[in-house]
Amino acid sequence: MNPQLSDHLSVTFSALADPTRRAILARLARGETSVGDLVKPFAISGAAISRHLRVLENACLIERKVNAQWRICRLNPPGLRLADSWLSPYRTFWEQSLDRLVEVLEQGDGPPDGACRAPLTRKKKSS
């Protein structure tokens, strides 16, 4: 793996490690918003939110712009795409592993006498 890519992934996953930053990203997934509106749901200061935003921006997960007196934040899709592309093979591995587990469990002898068991199914992710 390219060392620069590895370093960028380290910065990205470090930024994602904090629950407040993940909550900020979840809010921004609904659309861009002002820093002032981002502060409202959190019991921390505006300065603390600004520090979290700086970490997210340095990780290329968000973009910030100034519009008159407003500081507007939005997601940065390429930064998120990099993390997603790194995770993708692992997602495939786990989905295949869970499918195999379901198959193994469904091939069992069935539940003990008198026990009720719901069928094992996995919801397929719609594309």
N, C-alpha and C positions, 0 to 999 in steps of 0.2 A: 504494500500500500504506500502511496505517495506520502512522505513525511509531512508535507504541508497540509494535505487532506486530513491526516491523522491528528495533527495539532488543532485544525479547525473543528474536527469532531469532538475533541476533548473540551474545547471552549463551548461548543454547542451543548453537549451533554452536561457540562458543569452548570450552564445557565438553566437547563431544564430540571436540574436536581432540586431546585427550590420550589416549594408548593405555591408561594405567592407569585412567582414568575409564571408558573404553569397556569394559575388562575388568570393572570393578565393575558396570556396568550389565548386562553379560552374565551375571554371577553372580546378580544380583538378578532377572533374567528367570526364573530357576528357582524363585524364591520369596524371601520376606523372610528376613533373617538378621541376626545380631548384628554389631556393628562388629568385635568380637574375631575372629569367623570370617572376616570380610572381609579382615583383616590377614594371615591365615595364608599365602595363596599368593604374597604379594608380598615382595620383599626390601627393603622400606622400613619405616620406623618407623610405629607407631600414630599418631603426631602427623601424619605426612605423609598417611596415609590419611584422617585427620580433615579435613585441609585439602582433599583431593580431594572428600570427602563434602560439605563446606561449599559448594564450587563447584557440585556437582551439585544440591544443595538450592536454592541461589540461582537456578539455571537452571530450577527446578521440575521436574527430571527424577526426583528421589527425594524421599521423605518419611522423616523420622526421628522416632522416639518413644522415650520412656523407659519401661521396664517393670521395676520394681524396680531391680536393679543392672545390668540389660541395656540397651544402646542398640540398638534394632532399626531396620533400614533396609528400605525396600521401594520398588519403582518407583512413580512417579506417572504413571499413564496419560495424563491430560490434557496434561501437559508433553511427553510423547513424541508424542502425537497431533498437536500443533501443528507439530512438525518434520516429521512424516510428511505432513501435509496440504500443507505448503509444497513438499515433494519430489515429491509425487504427479504433477504435470504433467510433470516431468522424467523420471520413471520411465516414464510412458506414451510420451513422446517417444523414449526409448532403446529401449524394446521394439518400437515401430513401426519405428524405424530398423534395428534388427537383423533384424526380419522381412523388410524390404525388401532388405537385404543378402543374406540367405539366398536370396531369390527370384532376385536378380540372379546370384548365383554358381551356382545350380542351372540357370539358363538358358544357361550357358556351353556350349562345344563338348565338354566332357568332359575327362578327364585325358589327358596325352600318352600315346602308345603305350607299353605296358609298365608304366605307373604305376598304382598302386592308390590309390583315394581313397574314404574312408568317406563315406556320404551326409551332407549337412549338415542337421542338425535342431536345433531349439531346444526345450528342455524347457519346456512350458507350466506356468506357476505355478498350482497348484491353489488354488481359493478356498475 
